[in-house]
């Protein structure tokens, strides 16, 4: 990318906007195509989305197998939570929302690739190599966050909150909209908060944050992480702990990334000094 006139292959501002418009159109088309497929295959879509609400979900089965391997006879109790629709159009609108969510999730690799294609012309060759690595890391961390929410956080939160009762006279009937809304929100948020190491990398790259600073405020960071975890998760202690632990581990990973970056900077600096002396 450049200013028209300096480079015959450069694009004008208007041409950049046209490229961006076409990119957004392609992204929207792919998202809508996947969403339409998800909408048409309703049974498969909701089997996937409702699986974490089942008492025999795969996570519980593997936990039981692990405990049996350790010699314990522990098994999860069977439970059933009723999901209801309270408005005339709620099931249809929830179906549309769920399909769009799966469309965005399914199209996420393509969206990342399109964004990479859009910014690549403005990068130097060395920056392009780094940007490929960063793009892959961003996507992998996002998927790890999504999978953690799907297989661990949401099922355990649903099991606890859906079966919690203050009295035998009170029956829990959860709306379908509430279920899907909580599911999608928690999943997307976990995908985003897992970008903490990437954010730390860029902040360290521009000199805003150093590893010594993060190490000095470890205790403060733990409190902040717990507050953030309490905001983004359903109100139960188990989910709070399950979110806090990986977030704090990501914080420690961020410190390791910054330390490695700082060591590399020092090595490059000393190498440059030696070459200048020679």
VEXMARDO-324577 format. One line per 5 residues: number of its first residue (from 1); their letters; for each residue x, y, z of C-alpha. Coordinates in nm, 3 decimals. Layout:
BEGIN
NUM> a> X/Y/Z | ...
***
This chain:
BEGIN
1> xxxxx> 0.000/0.000/0.000 | 0.119/0.354/-0.062 | 0.036/0.691/-0.208 | -0.074/0.697/-0.568 | 0.211/0.842/-0.774
6> xxxxx> 0.496/0.710/-0.559 | 0.420/0.355/-0.663 | 0.234/0.271/-0.984 | 0.085/-0.037/-0.810 | -0.034/0.161/-0.506
11> xxxxx> -0.403/0.220/-0.444 | -0.581/0.545/-0.377 | -0.789/0.595/-0.061 | -1.107/0.533/-0.261 | -0.963/0.212/-0.406
16> xxxxx> -0.873/0.093/-0.054 | -1.234/0.151/0.050 | -1.350/-0.050/-0.250 | -1.116/-0.337/-0.154 | -1.250/-0.321/0.202
21> xxxxx> -1.609/-0.320/0.077 | -1.549/-0.628/-0.136 | -1.376/-0.803/0.153 | -1.668/-0.733/0.388 | -1.912/-0.855/0.123
26> xxxxx> -1.720/-1.184/0.085 | -1.703/-1.229/0.462 | -2.074/-1.163/0.500 | -2.151/-1.407/0.218 | -1.949/-1.686/0.383
31> xxxxx> -2.103/-1.618/0.725 | -2.454/-1.621/0.578 | -2.385/-1.941/0.380 | -2.270/-2.127/0.692 | -2.556/-1.978/0.895
36> xxxxx> -2.810/-2.095/0.635 | -2.665/-2.447/0.647 | -2.682/-2.443/1.028 | -3.041/-2.312/1.009 | -3.147/-2.584/0.765
41> xxxxx> -2.990/-2.863/0.971 | -3.188/-2.767/1.279 | -3.164/-3.103/1.455 | -2.784/-3.117/1.422 | -2.746/-2.752/1.526
46> xxxxx> -2.944/-2.782/1.846 | -2.803/-3.124/1.928 | -2.463/-2.953/1.927 | -2.578/-2.652/2.129 | -2.787/-2.848/2.380
51> xxxxx> -2.531/-3.123/2.445 | -2.361/-2.938/2.738 | -2.697/-2.927/2.918 | -2.726/-3.308/2.932 | -2.646/-3.492/3.252
56> xxxxx> -2.435/-3.749/3.061 | -2.232/-3.493/2.864 | -1.893/-3.619/2.744 | -1.704/-3.408/3.002 | -1.880/-3.583/3.290
61> xxxxx> -1.815/-3.925/3.135 | -1.443/-3.860/3.107 | -1.427/-3.725/3.462 | -1.597/-4.043/3.584 | -1.356/-4.261/3.383
66> xxxxx> -1.061/-4.074/3.528 | -1.191/-4.109/3.885 | -1.266/-4.479/3.831 | -0.909/-4.521/3.703 | -0.792/-4.367/4.032
71> xxxxx> -1.003/-4.623/4.220 | -1.303/-4.405/4.306 | -1.661/-4.520/4.242 | -1.792/-4.164/4.203 | -2.065/-4.106/3.944
76> xxxxx> -2.259/-3.792/3.855 | -2.624/-3.788/3.952 | -2.877/-3.780/3.671 | -3.063/-3.450/3.636 | -3.311/-3.287/3.400
81> xxxxx> -3.373/-2.915/3.349 | -3.677/-2.797/3.156 | -3.621/-2.544/2.879 | -3.927/-2.340/2.786 | -4.028/-2.073/2.534
86> xxxxx> -4.237/-1.792/2.681 | -4.305/-1.586/2.367 | -4.470/-1.676/2.037 | -4.164/-1.600/1.822 | -3.892/-1.692/2.072
91> xxxxx> -3.808/-2.036/1.930 | -3.782/-1.906/1.573 | -3.572/-1.603/1.673 | -3.347/-1.821/1.890 | -3.306/-2.056/1.594
96> xxxxx> -3.196/-1.760/1.377 | -2.959/-1.630/1.649 | -2.802/-1.972/1.699 | -2.751/-2.016/1.324 | -2.582/-1.674/1.297
101> xxxxx> -2.357/-1.757/1.591 | -2.247/-2.082/1.427 | -2.204/-1.894/1.099 | -1.961/-1.650/1.264 | -1.778/-1.928/1.445
106> xxxxx> -1.755/-2.148/1.137 | -1.639/-1.859/0.919 | -1.379/-1.735/1.170 | -1.080/-1.894/0.987 | -1.193/-1.734/0.661
111> xxxxx> -1.250/-1.397/0.833 | -0.899/-1.406/0.977 | -0.755/-1.498/0.636 | -0.940/-1.211/0.467 | -0.813/-0.964/0.728
116> xxxxx> -0.461/-1.094/0.679 | -0.491/-1.052/0.301 | -0.617/-0.696/0.350 | -0.329/-0.579/0.572 | -0.049/-0.784/0.411
121> xxxxx> 0.027/-0.537/0.125 | 0.112/-0.270/0.385 | 0.370/-0.491/0.557 | 0.737/-0.552/0.489 | 0.850/-0.907/0.412
126> xxxxx> 0.980/-0.963/0.766 | 0.656/-0.826/0.914 | 0.452/-1.062/0.696 | 0.630/-1.364/0.843 | 0.559/-1.241/1.195
131> xxxxx> 0.198/-1.158/1.108 | 0.134/-1.514/0.987 | 0.259/-1.648/1.320 | 0.053/-1.396/1.516 | -0.261/-1.475/1.313
136> xxxxx> -0.222/-1.848/1.378 | -0.160/-1.791/1.751 | -0.462/-1.558/1.778 | -0.689/-1.815/1.616 | -0.554/-2.110/1.816
141> xxxxx> -0.601/-1.919/2.144 | -0.952/-1.820/2.037 | -1.046/-2.181/1.961 | -0.895/-2.301/2.292 | -1.111/-2.047/2.475
146> xxxxx> -1.421/-2.157/2.284 | -1.354/-2.526/2.352 | -1.286/-2.460/2.719 | -1.620/-2.283/2.749 | -1.806/-2.557/2.559
151> xxxxx> -1.657/-2.859/2.735 | -1.586/-2.725/3.085 | -1.721/-2.386/3.191 | -2.070/-2.386/3.047 | -2.163/-2.750/3.131
156> xxxxx> -2.051/-2.712/3.494 | -2.220/-2.371/3.526 | -2.542/-2.505/3.378 | -2.537/-2.814/3.598 | -2.490/-2.608/3.914
161> xxxxx> -2.726/-2.319/3.838 | -2.989/-2.528/3.658 | -3.024/-2.777/3.943 | -2.981/-2.532/4.231 | -3.297/-2.505/4.437
166> xxxxx> -3.387/-2.308/4.748 | -3.695/-2.521/4.809 | -3.868/-2.832/4.677 | -4.169/-2.612/4.608 | -3.976/-2.408/4.351
171> xxxxx> -3.936/-2.561/4.004 | -3.670/-2.434/3.763 | -3.790/-2.364/3.409 | -3.518/-2.193/3.204 | -3.609/-2.009/2.887
176> xxxxx> -3.448/-2.123/2.563 | -3.342/-1.763/2.493 | -3.162/-1.743/2.829 | -2.982/-2.071/2.760 | -2.859/-1.979/2.411
181> xxxxx> -2.774/-1.622/2.513 | -2.562/-1.737/2.807 | -2.401/-2.009/2.597 | -2.298/-1.781/2.309 | -2.190/-1.492/2.533
186> xxxxx> -1.970/-1.705/2.757 | -1.818/-1.889/2.461 | -1.727/-1.575/2.267 | -1.596/-1.396/2.577 | -1.371/-1.689/2.663
191> xxxxx> -1.238/-1.689/2.307 | -1.154/-1.319/2.343 | -1.000/-1.326/2.693 | -0.763/-1.600/2.580 | -0.594/-1.332/2.367
196> xxxxx> -0.417/-1.201/2.680 | -0.070/-1.330/2.573 | -0.109/-1.167/2.230 | -0.206/-0.835/2.391 | 0.093/-0.861/2.626
201> xxxxx> 0.320/-0.931/2.328 | 0.212/-0.616/2.143 | 0.226/-0.400/2.457 | 0.576/-0.531/2.524 | 0.673/-0.471/2.162
206> xxxxx> 0.594/-0.100/2.188 | 0.749/-0.072/2.535 | 0.429/-0.008/2.732 | 0.462/-0.314/2.961 | 0.766/-0.497/3.098
211> xxxxx> 0.790/-0.836/3.267 | 0.923/-0.684/3.594 | 0.613/-0.467/3.617 | 0.379/-0.764/3.579 | 0.578/-0.971/3.829
216> xxxxx> 0.570/-0.688/4.083 | 0.189/-0.668/4.063 | 0.108/-1.039/4.054 | -0.124/-1.020/4.357 | -0.305/-0.718/4.218
221> xxxxx> -0.341/-0.898/3.883 | -0.498/-1.198/4.056 | -0.761/-0.975/4.217 | -0.834/-0.803/3.883 | -0.861/-1.141/3.709
226> xxxxx> -1.106/-1.265/3.973 | -1.317/-0.950/3.930 | -1.317/-0.992/3.550 | -1.403/-1.362/3.588 | -1.692/-1.274/3.819
231> xxxxx> -1.827/-1.026/3.560 | -1.807/-1.254/3.255 | -1.929/-1.577/3.416 | -2.258/-1.690/3.570 | -2.280/-1.615/3.944
236> xxxxx> -2.141/-1.932/4.099 | -1.816/-2.004/4.280 | -1.719/-2.312/4.079 | -1.730/-2.129/3.744 | -1.543/-1.835/3.895
241> xxxxx> -1.260/-2.067/4.000 | -1.258/-2.249/3.665 | -1.223/-1.920/3.478 | -0.976/-1.760/3.719 | -0.722/-2.045/3.700
246> xxxxx> -0.666/-2.044/3.320 | -0.673/-1.663/3.309 | -0.403/-1.643/3.573 | -0.200/-1.908/3.388 | -0.232/-1.692/3.075
251> xxxxx> -0.104/-1.399/3.282 | 0.203/-1.605/3.377 | 0.248/-1.706/3.012 | 0.239/-1.335/2.924 | 0.519/-1.269/3.172
256> xxxxx> 0.724/-1.548/3.011 | 0.663/-1.401/2.664 | 0.777/-1.056/2.778 | 1.090/-1.196/2.948 | 1.184/-1.384/2.632
261> xxxxx> 1.126/-1.072/2.422 | 1.341/-0.861/2.656 | 1.623/-1.116/2.647 | 1.611/-1.115/2.268 | 1.626/-0.734/2.262
266> xxxxx> 1.932/-0.738/2.488 | 2.101/-1.003/2.274 | 2.031/-0.806/1.956 | 2.158/-0.487/2.121 | 2.486/-0.648/2.234
271> xxxxx> 2.532/-0.806/1.892 | 2.485/-0.468/1.728 | 2.736/-0.307/1.969 | 2.994/-0.577/1.895 | 2.949/-0.533/1.520
276> xxx> 2.986/-0.155/1.551 | 3.310/-0.195/1.750 | 3.449/-0.437/1.494
***
